[in-house]
Amino acid sequence: QSLVSMDSFWRHSIACGLAARMIGAFRRETKPERFFVAGMLHDIGRLIMYTKLTEPSREILDTAKQEGMLLYEAERQKLGFTHAVVGGILLQTWKLPTSLEEIVMYHHNPKAATRFPVETAMVHVADIIVHSMGLGTSGELFVPPLDTDAWDKLGLSPSVLASIEEQVDRQYQDAIQTMLTDA
């Protein structure tokens, strides 16, 4: 039995990709699809941990639930590292662009991103938006806290949040249909 629903995991990943792409569009970034990819991959380290560190991951999920902790804090407490680091290392191993590696590695700690701080902030904020909308989960029970510096880096007005959520909501079902159902 898997530790989390894979359907729910991918729903969260797809929604995060949509939100990151939408933030990119609001920022008038070139090639906003690259942010969709970053959002899709942001929690890939959790899949590795659930597969390769099954028992510790089960304990981490239980601890987070029982103690009301954020999952990445429980990971750091139990293992000394988080899924974000595992994901960053995986993307490095796959020789994917360093921007993806940094975004994934620091999506919960965007202040640590030195080369791609704005892109990392975009996925950080997208992840929070998607958690707040309740669109799937990679195991996290709570909405992670917003790093206000990351929000400030985006240079967006808070008034765009409603539009981002509305557009994510509108595109979500089509994306799920396309990506999670057999043709």
C-alpha positions as CSV (number, residue, x, y, z in Angstrom):
1,Q,0.0,0.0,0.0
2,S,1.4,3.4,-0.9
3,L,1.8,6.1,1.7
4,V,-0.2,8.7,-0.2
5,S,-2.7,8.5,-3.0
6,M,-0.7,8.8,-6.3
7,D,-3.8,10.3,-7.9
8,S,-3.9,13.0,-5.2
9,F,-0.1,13.5,-5.5
10,W,-0.3,14.1,-9.2
11,R,-3.4,16.3,-8.8
12,H,-1.3,18.5,-6.5
13,S,1.6,18.6,-8.8
14,I,-0.5,19.5,-11.9
15,A,-2.3,22.2,-10.0
16,C,1.0,23.6,-8.7
17,G,2.3,23.6,-12.3
18,L,-0.8,25.5,-13.5
19,A,-0.5,28.1,-10.7
20,A,3.3,28.6,-11.4
21,R,2.5,29.1,-15.1
22,M,-0.2,31.5,-14.2
23,I,2.1,33.5,-11.9
24,G,4.6,33.6,-14.8
25,A,1.9,34.9,-17.2
26,F,0.9,37.6,-14.7
27,R,4.6,38.6,-14.5
28,R,4.9,38.6,-18.3
29,E,7.7,36.0,-18.1
30,T,8.9,34.5,-21.4
31,K,8.0,30.8,-21.9
32,P,5.7,30.4,-18.9
33,E,5.5,26.7,-19.6
34,R,8.9,26.2,-17.9
35,F,7.1,27.2,-14.7
36,F,4.5,24.5,-15.3
37,V,7.3,21.9,-15.4
38,A,8.9,23.3,-12.2
39,G,5.6,23.2,-10.4
40,M,5.0,19.6,-11.6
41,L,8.4,18.5,-10.3
42,H,8.5,20.5,-7.0
43,D,7.6,17.5,-4.8
44,I,9.3,14.7,-6.8
45,G,11.7,14.1,-3.9
46,R,8.7,12.8,-1.9
47,L,8.1,10.1,-4.4
48,I,11.7,9.0,-4.0
49,M,11.4,9.1,-0.2
50,Y,8.1,7.2,-0.2
51,T,9.6,4.5,-2.5
52,K,13.2,4.2,-1.1
53,L,12.6,5.3,2.5
54,T,9.2,3.8,3.0
55,E,9.2,3.1,6.8
56,P,10.9,6.4,7.8
57,S,8.4,8.2,5.5
58,R,5.5,6.4,7.2
59,E,6.9,7.6,10.6
60,I,7.3,11.1,9.3
61,L,3.7,11.2,8.0
62,D,2.5,9.9,11.4
63,T,4.6,12.4,13.3
64,A,3.4,15.4,11.2
65,K,-0.2,14.3,11.7
66,Q,0.1,13.6,15.4
67,E,2.1,16.7,16.3
68,G,0.4,19.1,13.8
69,M,3.8,19.7,12.0
70,L,4.5,20.7,8.5
71,L,5.7,17.6,6.7
72,Y,9.0,19.0,5.6
73,E,9.8,20.0,9.2
74,A,9.1,16.4,10.3
75,E,11.4,15.2,7.4
76,R,14.2,17.5,8.6
77,Q,13.7,16.5,12.2
78,K,13.8,12.7,11.5
79,L,16.2,12.5,8.6
80,G,18.2,15.8,8.7
81,F,17.1,16.6,5.1
82,T,13.8,17.2,3.2
83,H,12.1,16.0,0.1
84,A,13.1,19.3,-1.5
85,V,16.8,18.4,-1.2
86,V,16.2,14.9,-2.5
87,G,14.3,16.3,-5.5
88,G,17.0,18.8,-6.3
89,I,19.6,16.1,-6.2
90,L,17.5,13.9,-8.4
91,L,17.1,16.6,-11.0
92,Q,20.9,17.2,-10.9
93,T,21.4,13.5,-11.5
94,W,19.0,13.6,-14.4
95,K,21.0,16.6,-15.7
96,L,18.0,18.8,-16.0
97,P,18.5,22.6,-16.1
98,T,20.0,24.0,-12.9
99,S,17.1,26.4,-12.7
100,L,14.8,23.4,-12.1
101,E,17.2,21.9,-9.6
102,E,17.3,25.2,-7.5
103,I,13.6,25.8,-7.7
104,V,12.8,22.3,-6.5
105,M,15.5,22.3,-3.8
106,Y,14.4,25.6,-2.3
107,H,10.7,25.8,-2.9
108,H,10.1,25.8,0.9
109,N,13.1,28.0,1.6
110,P,13.1,30.5,-1.3
111,K,15.6,32.9,0.5
112,A,18.3,30.2,-0.1
113,A,17.9,30.4,-3.9
114,T,20.8,32.4,-5.2
115,R,20.7,31.9,-8.9
116,F,17.0,31.7,-9.6
117,P,15.3,33.5,-6.7
118,V,12.3,34.8,-8.6
119,E,11.6,31.5,-10.3
120,T,11.9,29.8,-6.9
121,A,9.6,32.3,-5.3
122,M,7.0,31.6,-8.1
123,V,6.8,27.9,-7.3
124,H,6.9,28.6,-3.5
125,V,3.8,30.9,-3.9
126,A,2.1,28.5,-6.4
127,D,2.5,25.6,-3.9
128,I,0.9,27.7,-1.2
129,I,-2.0,28.7,-3.5
130,V,-2.7,25.1,-4.4
131,H,-2.5,23.9,-0.8
132,S,-5.0,26.7,0.1
133,M,-7.3,25.6,-2.7
134,G,-7.1,21.9,-1.5
135,L,-6.2,20.6,-4.9
136,G,-4.5,17.2,-4.2
137,T,-1.7,16.6,-1.8
138,S,1.8,15.0,-1.7
139,G,1.1,14.2,2.0
140,E,1.2,17.6,3.5
141,L,-1.8,18.3,5.8
142,F,-1.3,22.0,6.2
143,V,-0.8,25.1,4.1
144,P,2.9,25.9,4.3
145,P,3.7,29.5,5.5
146,L,4.2,32.2,2.9
147,D,7.7,33.7,2.8
148,T,6.7,37.3,2.4
149,D,10.1,38.2,0.8
150,A,9.3,35.6,-1.9
151,W,5.9,37.3,-2.5
152,D,7.6,40.7,-2.6
153,K,10.1,39.4,-5.2
154,L,7.2,38.6,-7.6
155,G,6.1,42.2,-7.7
156,L,2.5,41.3,-8.0
157,S,-0.5,42.9,-6.3
158,P,-2.4,40.8,-3.9
159,S,-5.5,41.5,-6.1
160,V,-4.1,39.0,-8.7
161,L,-4.5,36.0,-6.3
162,A,-8.3,35.7,-7.0
163,S,-7.6,35.7,-10.7
164,I,-4.8,33.1,-10.4
165,E,-7.1,30.8,-8.3
166,E,-10.0,31.3,-10.7
167,Q,-7.8,30.4,-13.8
168,V,-6.2,27.5,-12.0
169,D,-9.6,26.2,-11.1
170,R,-10.8,26.7,-14.7
171,Q,-7.8,24.8,-16.2
172,Y,-7.5,22.2,-13.5
173,Q,-10.2,19.7,-14.7
174,D,-9.0,19.8,-18.3
175,A,-5.4,19.2,-17.2
176,I,-6.4,16.4,-14.9
177,Q,-8.5,14.9,-17.7
178,T,-5.6,15.1,-20.2
179,M,-2.8,13.9,-17.9
180,L,-4.4,11.4,-15.5
181,T,-6.8,9.5,-17.6
182,D,-6.0,6.9,-20.2
183,A,-6.8,8.1,-23.7
